[in-house]
Amino acid sequence: MGDRSPKSVQKQASQKQARTNTSNNKKQQLANSQADARNKAAGGKKK
């Protein structure tokens, strides 16, 4: 069985949050790069 001490639970929670943050950052970078590509294709027009 796994360790259920408060320290272990906190460590697992922080690791899960770190994975989530990493995933979200990668998704945001992809979205930004796609938006940049669209802007360049449209002639770089910004309002």
N, C-alpha and C positions, 0 to 999 in steps of 0.2 A: 504494500500500500504506500501511497505517497505521503510526504511530510505535510502536515496541516498546521504547522506552527505559524504564528502571525508573521514572522520574518519571511518564511517561505511563501506565504500567500502574497505578501507585499512585493516580493521579488518577482513572482510570476505575473502579477498585475502590471508591474513596471515594464517587464519584458514585452508583454502583449501590447502595451501602449506604444512602446518604441517601434514594434513591428508595424502597428497601425500608422504611426507618424511617417515612417519610411515609405510605406505604400502610398499614403496620401501625397507625399512630396513627389514621388515618381509620377503619379497621375497628373499632378499640377504642372510638372515640368513638361510632360507630354502635351498637355492641353496648350501650354504657352508656346511650345515650339510649333504646334499645328497652327495656332493663331498667327504666329510670326510668318509662317509659310504662306498663309492666306493673304496676309497684308502685303507681302512682297509680290505675290501673284497679281494682286489688285492694283499694283503700282505704288504701294506704300502710302496710300491716301489715309490721312487721319483728320478727324474733325476737331 
